Amino acid sequence: MEQYKKDFIEFMVDSNVLTFGDFVTKSGRRTPFFVNTGNYRTGRQLSQLGEYYAKAIKENFGTSFQVLFGPAYKGIPLSVATAIALSGSYGADVSYCTNRKEEKDHGDVGVLMGAKLKDGDKVVIIEDVTTAGTSIYETMPILKSAADVQVQGLIISVDRMERGQGEKSALKELEAHFGFRTCAIVTMEEVVGYLHNRPIDGKVHIDDQIKARIDEYYAQYGARA
C-alpha cells in the first residue's frame, strides 16, 4: 500500500473521523465502524485533507479536467480544499463548483455557485463517503441541466465496500449506471489491513475482537462483486 494511504488512515484516526464501536448507519445497518468527515474542522486538517484528495485525483484521473464538483453540503469544503491543493501541489488551476439546496433568485441566481459550467467541461465529482450513492443520483441531473458536461468520475475518501441496492458495491453500481469511473483514497479493506493490531499513538484501534465484528459485518453486508 502506498505511503500516502497509510498516512491518510492515521490522519483519519488522529482527526477522530474514523472511529470504531457500535453505530447505526442512515440505512439502518448496525456497523462496528463509522466515518464522520464532519470532524475535519481546522485549517490544518482541511489543508491536509485537500492534499490527500489531490494526490488520489492525480493518480486516478490526472489533472486535465476543468471543474471539481462537490455536492452540498459536505462536498463544498472538500471541493475548495482540493482545488487549492491541486493548484499548490501540481500546478493544476481547476475550478470548483457546488450546488445550493435551495435555488437563489437574486444576485448570483440559480442552484449552482462557483464555476459556471460550460458545454464540454470535464468534471470530477468529489464526495466524502458513499453508502447508497443517493447524492450522486441527485447530482447528475443538476450537472446535465446546467451544461453538456463530461463527468470523468467520482472520488471519495473511504470506500466502505458495502452492497448498494443489489450485490455490487454502491460505487460499482454508480459506475454501471452512469458509465464513469469511481475511486477512493482508501478502501475499508486497506484500513482494516493496516490498523489490525497496529498501535497508533499507543492505542490499537482494531484488535482481534473488533476485527471479528468487522468480518461479521462484511459477511452480512459486504459487496459480492
N, C-alpha and C positions, 0 to 999 in steps of 0.2 A: 504494500500500500504506500502511495506517495506520502512524503513527509507533510505536505500541506494538509492532507486529510487527517493525519494523526494530530496535527496542531489544531485543526478545526474541532475535532472531537473533544480535546482537552479544553478548548475555548468555550464550547457549549457547556461543559460541566462547570467550569470556573464561573461562567456567567449565570448559572442556575437556570439555564434554558432547557437542558436535558436532565431530567430527574427520574428517579426510579422509586416505585412504591405501589400504590393501589389507586388507579384513576378510572374515570369513565369518560369515553370519548363522546363527541356530539352525536355520533351514530348509535350510542348506547352500548358500545363494546367495553367490557372491563379489561383494562390494559395495565401491565406492570411498568410501563414507561410512558413518559409524556414529554412532548416538545412544545415549549411555550416561548415563541420568539418575541413576545411582548416584554420579556425580561431584558432584551437589549435596550438599554436606556441611556447610556452615557455616550459622549462624543467619542471616547476611545473605543468603546465596544462597536459602535456603528462604523467607525473608520476601519477597524479590523474586519468586521463582517463584510463590508464592501470589497475589501481586498480578497477575501476567500471566494466570494461570488465571482469577482472579476477573473481570478485565476481559473475557476471552473468553466466560465463562459469562454475564455480564450481557448482552453483546451478542447472544448466540445463544439463551439460554434465559430471560433475565430473572432475577428473584430470588424469584418466587412459588413456590418449592418448599421442601420441609421437610428433605430429607436429601441429603447428599453422600456417596456410597458409593465407597470406594477399595478395590478388591480387593487382598488380601495378595499380595506384601509391599510393593512399591513404591507401591501406592496408599494405604498408611497415612499416611506423612508428607505426601503430596500432599493428601489429604482434610483433614487437620488444618490445614496451612498455608493452604489455600484457604478453609476455613471461617473462619479468623481474618481473612483479607483481606476476605472478603465482609462481615463484621461491621464491620471498621475503615473500609473504603472506601465501603460502600454501605448500612450500617445493616441488613443482612440477617442475622438470627440463625438461621443454618442449622445443623442438627446434622450431625455426621459419624458414619459407621458403617463398619465393615470386618469382614472375616471372619478367623477363625483357620484355619490349615492343619489343625490337629487340634482336635476338639471338646473343650471343657473340661467336666468332670463334677463340679466342686466350686466353691464361691464363685459367681463370675459365670459360671454354667453356659451351655453352648451353643456354637455355632460362630461367633456374631456378638459383637462388642463395640462399645461406643459407644452410639449411639441405639437404642432399642428400636423396631423397625419396627411400624407400625400400618396396618390396612386403610385405603386411601385416601391414604396418604402419597405425595407426588410426589417422585421420586428422580432425581437426576442422577448418573451413574457417571463417575468420574474415573480416567484411566489415564495412563501415560507415553507409550508408543508401541505402536501395534497393528500387527503384521505379518500375523498369520493370524487374530486375533480369538479365540484359544483361551481366554484368561482370561474373556472375556465369555460365551462359551458355557458356561463353568463357573459363572460368577457368577449368571446369570439364574435357574437352578433354586434356588439358595440364597436369593435375594431372594423369589421367589414362594412358597417353602416357609415363609418367615418370616411373611409377611403378604400381603394382596392389594394390593400397592403399584402405583403407576403410574410406570413408568420413562419419564421425559421425554426422555432421550437420553444420549449419551456424549460426553465432552470429552477429547481427548488433546493432548499438546504438539506433536507433529510428525506430519503425515500423510505417510508415505513414498510414497504413491501407487503402490504395487505391486499386482500381481494377487494375489488371495487364492486361493481354491480354483478359481475359473473365470477369466473375462476381467475381471470387475469388481474394484475395489479391495476390500481387506478391510473397510473402513468401509462401502462401498456394499453389500457382502454382508450385513453386520450390519443395516443399515437395512432391506434387503429381507426378512431372516429374522425380525426382531423388530418391525419397524414403528415404530421410534423414530428420531429424528434423531441424526446423528453430525457432529462438527465438530472442528477442530484450531485451536490458536493460530496455527500457520503450516503451510503445505504445503512440500514439498521444492521445488516449482516456485518458490515465493516465495523460499525460501532461496537457491537457485541464481541466480535473477534478481538478488537483492540483493548476493550475495557475489562474483559473477563479476568478476574483475579489480578488485575494490574492496579497498583495504588496510584492515585493522582493526589498530590499534596498530602500524602499519608493516609488516604482513605480509599478503600476498594468499593467502587460503586456497583459493580456486578460480581457478586460472589456466586458460589455454586447454587445457592438457593434461588437467587434472583434469576440466574441463567436458566434454571429448570422451569421457572414460571414463564420466562420469555419463550422457551421452547414449547411449552404447553399452549401459549397464546398463538404462536405461529402454526402449531398443529391444527388449531381451530380456524384461524383467520388468515393464515398466510396465503399469498398468491400461489396458484398452481402452475402458472405459465407466465 
